[in-house]
């Protein structure tokens, strides 16, 4: 993958949801929920604040695992794989 997000955006590869329920029922693709977790693949340079003449780098790095809003960001397909481009403010938490 050769993509570089701009400003305070990140590229995330969504992690797939479970194929089975807790009771062992196998879910078809149409019944699965949209993924809300993913792995950060690329991070932009950060938001530029003109009044200070400074750039604020994001608190995330490539390889971080994050939780984001179900309908946040823009879905894109690169080299046959699904990714999401999100603003850092759309990230709800970092999973450690």
N, C-alpha and C positions, 0 to 999 in steps of 0.2 A: 504494500500500500504506500502510495506516495501522495499524501495530502497534508497540507499545513493550514490549520484554522487561523483565522484572523482575530485580532482584538482579544476579547475575553471569552472566546468560544473554545469548545473541546470536541473531539471526535470520540464517540463511544461505540464499542461493539456490544450490542445487547446480549445478555445471557438468556438462553432459552428457559422457559418455565418447565414445570414438572409434567411428565407424560401420564402420571397416575395420581389419583386422589389418595388421601390417607387410608381410605378403606380398600384400595387396590383396584379401583375402577380405572380403566385406560381411557384417557380423554382423546377425542379426535381433534385435529388441528383447528377446526372451527370453534371448538369449545374452550380452547386455551386462551388465557388472558394475555394481554400485551405485556412484554417484559418490562420490569421497572428497575432491574439491576443490570449493570454492565461494566465492562473494563475500559478504562481510558486508554485510547490508542495514540492520541496526539493532543497537545495543548498549545493554544495560541500564546503570543507574547504578553498579553495582559491589556488592561484598559488604560488608555492614556488620559490623564487629567490635565487639561490645558491650563487651568488656573495655577497649578503647581509646577507644570512643566515636567511632570513625573509619570512613569508607567508603573501601575500596580500589577505585579505578577499574580496569576491565579495560585490558589493554595493546593492545587492538584498537580500530579505528575503522571506521565505515561506509566501504565501498569497498575494504577490505583483502581480499586473496585468501588463503584458508587451506586447510590439509589437515586433515581430521578422520577419526576412526575410521569404518570402513565401516558399522557398525550403531549409531553414537552418535546421541543426540538423538531428538527426536520429529518425525515428518513431519506437516506440516499443509498444507492447501490454502487459499490466500487469493486471491480474485478470479481463480480458475481457474489459478493458478500454484502449483507445488510449492515449499515452503520447509522448512527444518529449524530447530528451536529447540534450541540446544545450550547446555550450560554451558561456560564458558571453559576449564575443565579438560579438556574433551573435544577441544579443538583441539590437534593435534599439532605444527603448524608454521605459520608465516606465510610466504607466497611473495612474494618481492620482485623 
